[in-house]
Amino acid sequence: MKTLKITTENVLKEIDIDLNNFESVIAELGGYMEIVQTERIAETFKDFGMVMICDEEGLIKQLPINVVASWLYGADKHGHPIVGDVIFAKRDGEDLKGFSDIEILCIRVTLRLMFPVKDEVKDEQAKVNANT
């Protein structure tokens, strides 16, 4: 399933992962996962049913703060940040799903308008840009 990951360096990465395979998600995050859904996420991405998948032990591991995820979590109101990289997903009952291409584009545009995020440059794209 295609989805987006936001790193602690504010880099948006499109990833293809089976969100219902916990081992895959744990490997991508580097630790046990916790699913977070907040009012702010619901308000910002109204039609997506979006959740964030975070490293449950990120604070214990002293991972860097994820500014984008922390704002979506409401850390500016309650003081508890999200740390480490975060994967975005949609809830479908008990299952997690990825996003369509148009949803990924909408999420990218929304986050670019709100934060100084940058997109990951794929190796092939970097080579093309270097040769021009």
N, C-alpha and C positions, 0 to 999 in steps of 0.2 A: 504494500500500500504506500502511495506517495503521501508524504507529509513534510512539515518543516521543523527544523531544529534551530533554536536560537542559542548561541554560545555566550559565554561571559564576556567575550570581546565584541558583542553586538553584531555577530556575523550570522546571517540567515543561510541555512544550508537545506537544500531539498534532499530528503533521504527517502529511500524505498525500504520499508521495514514491515514485518508482520507484527502489528501492534498487539495482537492477542497471543503472541509467543513471548512469554515473560523473559525467557533466556535472551532472546534477541534484543529486547528493550533494555534489559539490565546490561548487556554487553555494550550497547550504544551509549548509555548514560554513565557506565562505570560503577554502578551500584544498585542497590535495591530501589524499586520504584514506588513512588507515591503519586496518586492521581489527585489533582487539585482543580476544583471548579469554584469560581468566585462570581459575585455579582458584577464586578468590574469586567471580567471576561465576557459575561453574558451581555452586558451593555455595549461593549466595544464590538463584539462579533455576534450580533443579535441572531442571525439565521443559521449559525454554524453548529450550535451545541458544543462549542469548543471546551476542551479541558487541557490542562498542562500536565505532563508527566515529568516529575522531578526526581532527583536522587534523594531518597528518604534520609540518608545519613550525611548529606552534604555539609551540614553545620559541624558535625563531629569531625569530618575530614578536613574542615577549615577551607572549603572550596571558595573561590571568589564569588562575590555578589553578582547576580544576573540582574542588571538594571531593568531590562524590559519585563522579565518575568516578575520581578519584585513589584513593579508598578501595577501590572495586571493582577497581582495577588493582593494589592492594597497596602503594601508595607509602609507607604507614606502616611497612612492613617493609624496603623497599629504597631509599627516598628519591627515587624518580623520579616526579614528579607527571604527571598528565594536565592539559593546559592547553587552554583554549578550550571551545566547546560540543561536545557529544557526541550522536550519534544511536545509539539502541539498535536492534538488528535480530536476526534469527535466521538461522543458517546452515542451508542445505538443500543439502548437497553443495557445489558451487561457487557456488550462487546465494545471494542474501540475500532474506529475506522479512520482511514486517511481522508484526503480531500481531493476534489476534482481539480483539474488544471485551473479553471476559472476561480475556484475558491482559494487556491494557493496564490494566484495573482492578486486577488482582493486582500488577502492577509498581508502579502508583501507590501502592497501599496499603502495600506493602513498603517503598518508598522514603520514604513519609511517616512510617512507624514508626521508621525508622532515622536520618533526617536532617530538618532543618528546611526541607523543600522546600515550594513552593507551586505551585499550578496556575495556568497562564495563564488569564486571564479573557477570554473571547471578547467581541468588540464588542457583539454582540446581548445577551449575558448582562449585560454592564456597564450597558447602557441600561436593561434591565429592573430591575436592582438599584437604579439611580439613581432610577427612577420610583416605587419602593415605599417 
